[in-house]
């Protein structure tokens, strides 16, 4: 699995070098080049959508429609057997505030262990609606708060996913992030997450440079899926 992830990330970096232009997304045109864009987040979905007719690939792949909604999939999760697709709507935005609801669908095969150590294989599917709120605290500082609610079938109790403890099975999760602008084209996003269902805490940081993002999220005290690499806007081309 590690070799697959390294090969995948290498391909993404190769595509990054082919990017035709700066792909910085700004929530509103009134954001000046000296302000950190509200679109910048760490691991949370951006409150901005992919521009209409534009295809983006990184550790996620997505396509934008009508400057109003986009569809995407996290390729890192796909590589690890968690097949997923999601949609997001830019419901409201102005210079200082942005709100975008989203919904993701997941399906994955897993091994469940009962209290006696007996193991059974099953396929779990989940719908995960959520929302992200972006807000400007200063010209060079923004915050983002998000929450995802997960409805899973069949339900997976916490006691069933402890061997090994995994971050690849997500429960109801809250996120808090902040982005600091260093210059007009360079910013750092930092954030923490907490899975209320499975008691898993994550933290990480990302660097944004001229529309590109690279970083990672680390999940504590888990034996599987403890690191999530992040690379955004690796390739973007108009259609």
N, C-alpha and C positions, 0 to 999 in steps of 0.2 A: 504494500500500500504506500509506503514512504517513497519508493522509487517511482510509482505512478504520479504521486503529487509533485515530486521534483521535476519529472519530465513535463508535466502539465504546466507548471510555473515557468519552466524554460521556454516553452512554446509561447506563452503569454508575453514574456519579455521580448521575444523576437517580434511578435506582432506590434508591441509598443513602439519599437524603433521605426515601424512603417507608418505611424500615425500621420495623416496629412496636414493636421492643423491643430491649433490650440482648441480643446474641446470644453473649456470652462463653461459650466452651466450657471446662469444667473437667474434668480427667481423673478426679478423684475428688471427692466431696462434702466430704471433710475438708479440702480446700484452703481456707484462710481468704481473705477479701477483701483482706487485706494482703499476700498472697503472690502472686508472679507465677505465673500458671497454667502447668503443664507443657504445656498444649495450644498455647502460643504458639511459633511458629517463624517463620523468614524465608521462604525459597523451598522448603525441605523440606516434604513432607506433614506435617501435624500428627500426633503420636502419639495424638491423640484423634479419634474419628469424629464425623461430624455426628449430632446426636441423632435418635432414631427418629421417622419421620414428618415430618421437617423438610427443607424445600427451601431451598438457599442459592445466591445468585448474586453473582458479583463478576467478577474476571478468570477465575475458574473457576465452573462450575455443578455442584451435587451434590445428592444426596438420601441421607438416612440410614435404615437399617433396623435395628430391634430394639436400638438402642444398642450394636451389635456390629460392623457394617460399613457402609460407604458406597460409592457409585458417583459418579464425577465426571468432568468433562472440562475441559481448559484451553482457554477460548474464545479467548485471544490466539493460541495455536498454530493453532486452527481457522481463524481469520481469515487466517493466513499460509499456509494450505494444508497444515498438518500435522494431519490429523484424528486424534483421540485419545480414548480412554476408559480409565478405570482403576478398580480396586476396592481397598479397604483394609480390614484387619481389626484391631480393637483386641484384640490377643492377650493382653497383660498390662499391668496398671497398678496402682500403689499411690501413696502420697503422694510418694515420692521417685524413682520410676522408671516409665517407660512404654515399651512396645515395640509397634510396629505394622508388620507386613509388608504389602506392596502389590504390585500388578502393573499395568502400563499396556500398552496396545496402540496402536501408531502406524502410520499409512499415509500416504505422501506421494509426490508425483511430483517428480522432480529430474533435472537434467542432469549427466551424468558426463563428465569430460574425461580422456582418456588422455595418456600422456607425449608423444604427437605432436601434441596439440592438437585431436584429433578429439572431437566431442561426440555423445553419444547420450542419449535420454530413456528413463527407466525408472521403474517404480513400486516403491518399497521399503516393506516392512512390517517391524515389529519388535515383539517381546515384551520387556518391560523389568521384570522382578521386582526388588524391593528391600526395604529395611527402614529404619526410623528408630527410634533409641534416644533417649529423652528422660530427663534426669536432673537432679535438684535439687542445686545446689552451695551455695546459701544461700537464705534466704527470698525474697530479691529477685534471685536469679541462677539461671538454668537453662542447661543445655547440650543440644545435639542433634547427634547424629552419624548420618549416613545414607550408604548406598551403593546404587547402581542398576547392575545388570548388564543389558546390552542384547544380545539375540540378533536379528540383522538378516538378512533375506532379500530380495534377495541382499546379501551383505556389500559394504560400501562402503569401499574403502581410503582412507587419509588423503590420498593423492596425487590422488584423484578429486574432492575437494570444496574445492580451493584457489582456484577461480576462479568466483565470489568465495569466500573463506574464510567458512564459515557456522557459526553456533551452532544452527541449526535442525535439524541432523542430530546427534543425541546418541549418544555412546558410553558406555562404562563410566565412571560419575561418582561421585566421593566428595564429601561435604559436611560442613562443620563450622560450627556456629552457636552463638551465645550470646544470651540474652535478659536484659536488665536491667530490673527493675521500678523505675519512678520514684515511682509512687504506686499505690494500690489499683486504679486504672482506666487507668493509663498506663504503657506499657513500650516499650522499643526492642529490636528484634532485629537482629543483625548476623551476616553469614556469608560464607564463601568456598566456591567449588566448583572442582573440577578434573576435566576430562574426560581420562581416561587414554588413550582411544582416539585422540582427535584433538588432544590437547595444547592444550586451551582452558581458560583460567582465568577465573573469574567472581567478582565481589564485589558486595555491596550491603547495604542496610539497610531495615528496615520499622518503622513506628510503629503500635502497637496502642493504640486508645483505646476503652474500654468495649465491647470485642468487635469493633470494626472494625479493619481493617489496611490500610495504604497504604504503598507503597514500590516498590522496583525492584531489579533485578539487572543489572549491566553486565558484558558479556563482552569481554575485551581482545583486540585485534588480530584482529578479525573484520570482514568487510564486510557481513554479512547477519545479522539477528537479534541485534545487539549489545546491545539493551536489552529487558528483559522487565519490563513494568509489573506491579505486584501490588496488587490490591484484593480484600479478602476480607470475607465477610459483608455484602455490599452489600444483599441482601434476604433475609429469612428469614421464612417463614410456616408455621404448623403445618397439617398435612393430616389 
